[in-house]
Amino acid sequence: SQQGEEDPQALSIQEGENATMNCSYKTSINNLQWYRQNSGRGLVHLILIRSNEREKHSGRLRVTLDTSKKSSSLLITASRAADTASYFCATDASGAGTALIFGKGTTLSVSS
Amino acid sequence: DGGITQSPKYLFRKEGQNVTLSCEQNLNHDAMYWYRQDPGQGLRLIYYSQIVNDFQKGDIAEGYSVSREKKESFPLTVTSAQKNPTAFYLCASRIDRGTEAFFGQGTRLTVV
C-alpha cells in the first residue's frame, strides 16, 4: 500500500526556476521524509519534518507540512541541472512496526 | 567508511532459478528493508526486519524470502515462485522508526 502520493508525476523546468512537488498521505503520521534518487542509483535522504513542525529548510530546499490536509510540499529554489532526479516522500507505516512506506515519486528534469 | 553495500550490481537469472541478493551494513542499524522498483515506479516494500532473527512481510512478499541471522546482513532470495522478478532491488537500513534511512546502490536483476 502506498502511503504517500506525489504530484506531479513529472516536472520539467529551466535552470534558475523553482520546482515544487507535493505529497499527500492517508493516515496520521509522526514525521515525513523526502528522498532523492538519481537515475539507476540508491536513494539519498534530503530532509525529515516532524508532525509538530510546519516548515523546515535545508540549503535550497524548503519543506512544508500540513497535517490537517495530510499533505507536504518540497520546494527547490533556483534549480540547477544537477537537481535532475526523482523525488520521493516517505512515511512510517501506522502501527508499531518500522516499515517505511514510499510514494511513487516525482521525476524532475532541469534543463540548462 | 560506514555504509550499506549491495552486491552484485547486476544479476542475471535463468527461468526457474533461485538467486540471492546481498545487503550488508556497518552502521549498527537495527532496522533493514528490501524494496523493489520497476521502471518509472515508486518503491514497493518486500520485507523488513526490526531486529536480528525477526522479519515481517511487506506489500509484495510473495516469491521472495529473507533471513536476518546477523545484525549487519539481510540477504534477499528471489525464488522461482516469483514470476516477474526483473526489477531494480534496493536495500536500506536505519536506526529505528522515525529516523532517516540509508540506501545501498541497488541490484538490477534480469531474467534471461
Interface residues (C-beta under 8 A of the other chain):
Chain A: S1 Q2 N30 N31 Q33 Y35 G40 R41 G42 L43 V44 H45 L48 F88 A90 D92 G97 T98 A99 L100 I101 F102 G103 K104 G105 T107
Chain B: Q6 A31 Y33 Y35 G40 Q41 G42 L43 L45 Y48 Q50 Q56 G58 D59 F88 L90 A92 R94 D96 R97 G98 T99 E100 A101 F102 F103 G104 Q105 G106 R108
